[in-house]
Each structure stands twice: as C-alpha cells, then as structure tokens.
Amino acid sequence: MNEINKKRLFIASCVALLVTSMTFAIRARLETVFGPEGVGLTLEQIGYAFAPAFWGFTLAMIIGGPLVDSLGIKKITWIAFITHAIGIVWTILAKDMTSLFIATTFVGIGNGMVEAALNPMIASMYTDEKTKMLNRFHVWFPGGIVIGSLVGWLIMDVMELPWEVMVGVLFIPLIIYGVMFLGQKFPLTERVQLGVSNSNMFKSLGKPLFIFMVLCMLLTAASELGTTQRIESLLKESGAVPLLVLAFINGIMALGRAFAGKVIHKLQPAGMLLFSAIFTFIGLWLLTVTSGSMIFVAAAVFAVGVTFFWPTMLGFVAEYLPQTGALGLSIMGGAGMLSVSIILPVMGRLMDDAGTSEALRTMSILPAILIVAFGGLYIYMKKRKVKEADES
C-alpha cells in the first residue's frame, strides 16, 4: 500500500463518479428535448430509451464485479473511461429513439464499470472506515446531479444554447479523471488480499442476509432514482422549476453524505436505513399534495430520506458480508439499477394514463414496504450484536 497514492485515487474516483451522476441530471433535462413537445417520443418511449442507462449499468456491474478480482481494478476503470467517451459522443449525435437508446446503453455500461471498479477499491483502501468512506465517495453522486442540473438549466434555460453543448460539458470531468488515473498503481481488492476463495465467495452470496439486502436494494434504488430521473415530467405542472428542485434535493444529499460519519456512529447502518425509509415515504406523499414553493419543503423531506440509501446499503454489505467481495457490491449496485430500468417505463405509463400524482402515490408503496423490512433488520442486528457480545 506504500506505493499507492490513496488520496489521488480517491479524488479521481470522485471525479469519475461525477461523470456518472452528471449524466443522470443531463438525461433528465433531455426528457423534454426528446419528449412529446420536442422530438415527439411519448413518456413511455422515453422510459424505454432511458432504461439502458440502468440495465446497462447492471450488466456492467454483474460482468465487471467478478472481473475486478481477476483482471484488476485498473483495467475495469479504463473500460469505464472508454465506454463513457463513446456514450457521450453518441448522445450528442442522437436524433431518435434508437440512437438515444444506443447512446444511453454505452453511458450505462460506463457508469456501471465505475461502480464495479471503484466501490471495491475504496473498500480495500479504507478497511476500517468502509461505510464512512463509501458515503464520502457517494457525496459526488448527488453532488454531480446538482452540478449537472445547474449546467442544464444555465445552458438551455438561461443561455438558450443547443442541448448538444450541455452534453458536451461531460468531457471536462471525463478528461480530468482519465489524467488523474493515468500511471497510478491500483490496490488489490479486499477479497484477494484476504485470500477468500471463489467457493467461499459464492457461498456467502447465498446467505439469507445478502439475498434480503439485494431485494431491499431493488426498492431503495427505485424509490430514489426512479423519482429523480423523471423529475422533469413529475413536476412539470407544479409551478416549480424541475431542474432546480433536482439540484436542491441532491444538494441536501451531498451535505448529508459528507457528514455521514457522525450519523453512522449514532444509528448504525440498519438504523440509518429505517430512518431513510420513513422520510422517503413521507416525502413522496408530500410531493403529491404540494405545489409552488412548497414543493421545496416536500423535496427536502424526500432528500433527507434518500440521502443514505445507496452508500449505506453498500456499506452494510462491505462491513457485515465482506466475503462476498467485489461481486457482492456489484450485485447490489446492479440490482438497484435494474429495478430503475423497470420502474421508468412503468412510471411513464402511469403519467401518460393517470397523471403525475398517481405515479408518485404508487411510488410511495416502495418505501412503505422498506419501513417494515428495515424495521425487522434493525431488530435482527441488535439481537445479533447482543449475541456476539455474550459469546465474546
């Protein structure tokens, strides 16, 4: 580890995640460009065209996860760089549903490879602070959405420049993280360092606790990203500027993750997840009954809820199921993005047929289920802690 520049690798990882997250905000703004009032796609068609960003992400993580151990973190990181570059160029050239679909697929694969490589890299570099450092790393997911939202608003709504300029801004962080990773030595994954065999890894993947967390990841990711990815359509008639609401939500999330260490110490991962589910449920319901400036109040409650979902789910697995290795983290992230690829066209159909309020009410069912699930997890982990204390 002495030859590894952990600080530089961590900062470069944050910039790589910045590219990933900015694509989410910029894609949200593209919904109006390619939608009924732009190119002419229906909201359901937009959902299908955007879906590869999520199942492509899933595919990349499921493939990249086991390859991180065998090929190494470095090679997977450069695959992320190349597919990101192709996806950005193809997005700029997109003219219809097919070309948008292909562009989004490459972007999704690049995003997935970033998570497949860099989540286990951070876990291996900071073995005693996994959840804390993963939360700090994932500051740049909402942070990038804030930046991307403001870039989209400034370029398209204030300066009234072509949407291609907005997409082209992605080349700036792409080049930065490529330069920062160039010539660096990367660590081995934690599973390789610990000498955990493939057979033990696959046995760990079959544990009930891991399967439970994967199922919960389907719901946490859909609650967070399904809502924010379709923010333009969901809030179009609310009287608020959707991209500014998106920036506001993700600004709160970035601040929360930056100071996650103290919260983690008090609540522990299971407690944080229960807290998150409760606030996400309340926030989604408030979004159905508010308008104008009060949208920001509802959005704040929702933001507090979803802030810790993604990194804490990963941190929980890294801390309590480390034998699952990079593949375990990839399966978690992949499951989350797969659920979003499914929920996007479903939300589009609901908005087309029943309106935005019905779509939001339907989405609130997901955190309601999570309140029960994480309540059970919290009780289980407390009993497990007491049992381990008694045995020691």
C-alpha positions, 0 to 999 in steps of 0.5 A, spaced: 500 500 500 506 504 500 506 505 493 499 507 492 497 514 492 490 513 496 488 520 496 489 521 488 485 515 487 480 517 491 479 524 488 479 521 481 474 516 483 470 522 485 471 525 479 469 519 475 463 518 479 461 525 477 461 523 470 456 518 472 451 522 476 452 528 471 449 524 466 443 522 470 441 530 471 443 531 463 438 525 461 433 528 465 433 535 462 433 531 455 426 528 457 423 534 454 428 535 448 426 528 446 419 528 449 412 529 446 413 537 445 420 536 442 422 530 438 415 527 439 417 520 443 411 519 448 413 518 456 413 511 455 418 511 449 422 515 453 422 510 459 424 505 454 430 509 451 432 511 458 432 504 461 439 502 458 442 507 462 440 502 468 440 495 465 446 497 462 449 499 468 447 492 471 450 488 466 456 492 467 456 491 474 454 483 474 460 482 468 465 487 471 464 485 479 467 478 478 472 481 473 475 486 478 478 480 482 481 477 476 483 482 471 484 488 476 481 494 478 485 498 473 483 495 467 475 495 469 476 503 470 479 504 463 473 500 460 469 505 464 473 511 461 472 508 454 465 506 454 463 513 457 467 517 451 463 513 446 456 514 450 457 521 450 459 522 443 453 518 441 448 522 445 450 528 442 449 525 435 442 522 437 436 524 433 431 518 435 429 513 439 434 508 437 440 512 437 438 515 444 437 508 446 444 506 443 447 512 446 444 511 453 446 503 453 454 505 452 453 511 458 450 505 462 455 500 461 460 506 463 457 508 469 456 501 471 464 499 470 465 505 475 461 502 480 464 495 479 471 498 479 471 503 484 466 501 490 471 495 491 477 499 491 475 504 496 473 498 500 480 495 500 483 502 501 479 504 507 478 497 511 476 500 517 472 506 515 468 502 509 461 505 510 464 512 512 468 512 506 463 509 501 458 515 503 464 520 502 465 517 495 457 517 494 457 525 496 459 526 488 453 522 486 448 527 488 453 532 488 454 531 480 446 531 479 446 538 482 452 540 478 449 537 472 442 540 473 445 547 474 449 546 467 442 544 464 438 549 466 444 555 465 445 552 458 438 551 455 434 555 460 438 561 461 443 561 455 438 558 450 444 554 447 443 547 443 442 541 448 448 538 444 453 543 448 450 541 455 452 534 453 458 536 451 460 539 458 461 531 460 468 531 457 471 536 462 470 531 468 471 525 463 478 528 461 480 530 468 479 523 471 482 519 465 489 524 467 488 523 474 488 515 473 493 515 468 500 511 471 497 510 478 498 503 481 491 500 483 490 496 490 488 489 490 481 488 492 479 486 499 477 479 497 484 477 494 488 480 499 484 476 504 485 470 500 477 468 500 476 463 495 471 463 489 467 457 493 467 461 499 465 467 495 459 464 492 457 461 498 456 467 502 452 470 496 447 465 498 446 467 505 439 469 507 442 476 509 445 478 502 439 475 498 434 480 503 439 486 502 439 485 494 431 485 494 431 491 499 436 494 494 431 493 488 426 498 492 431 503 495 434 504 488 427 505 485 424 509 490 430 514 489 432 514 482 426 512 479 423 519 482 429 523 480 430 521 473 423 523 471 423 529 475 422 533 469 415 530 467 413 529 475 413 536 476 412 539 470 405 542 472 407 544 479 409 551 478 416 549 480 422 549 476 424 541 475 431 542 474 432 546 480 428 542 485 433 536 482 439 540 484 436 542 491 434 535 493 441 532 491 444 538 494 441 536 501 444 529 499 451 531 498 451 535 505 448 529 508 453 524 505 459 528 507 457 528 514 455 521 514 460 519 519 457 522 525 450 519 523 453 512 522 456 512 529 449 514 532 444 509 528 448 504 525 447 502 518 440 498 519 438 504 523 440 509 518 436 505 513 429 505 517 430 512 518 431 513 510 425 509 509 420 513 513 422 520 510 422 517 503 415 515 504 413 521 507 416 525 502 413 522 496 406 523 499 408 530 500 410 531 493 403 529 491 399 534 495 404 540 494 405 545 489 409 552 488 414 553 493 412 548 497 414 543 493 421 545 496 419 543 503 416 536 500 423 535 496 427 536 502 423 531 506 424 526 500 432 528 500 433 527 507 430 520 506 434 518 500 440 521 502 443 514 505 440 509 501 445 507 496 452 508 500 449 505 506 446 499 503 453 498 500 456 499 506 452 494 510 454 489 505 462 491 505 462 491 513 457 485 515 458 480 508 465 482 506 466 475 503 462 476 498 467 481 495 467 485 489 461 481 486 457 482 492 457 490 491 456 489 484 450 485 485 447 490 489 449 496 485 446 492 479 440 490 482 438 497 484 439 499 477 435 494 474 429 495 478 430 503 475 430 500 468 423 497 470 420 502 474 421 508 468 417 505 463 412 503 468 412 510 471 411 513 464 405 509 463 402 511 469 403 519 467 401 518 460 394 514 463 393 517 470 397 523 471 403 525 475 400 524 482 398 517 481 405 515 479 408 518 485 402 515 490 404 508 487 411 510 488 410 511 495 408 503 496 416 502 495 418 505 501 412 503 505 414 496 504 422 498 506 419 501 513 417 494 515 423 490 512 428 495 515 424 495 521 425 487 522 433 488 520 434 493 525 431 488 530 435 482 527 442 486 528 441 488 535 439 481 537 445 479 533 450 484 536 447 482 543 449 475 541 456 476 539 457 480 545 455 474 550 459 469 546 465 474 546 
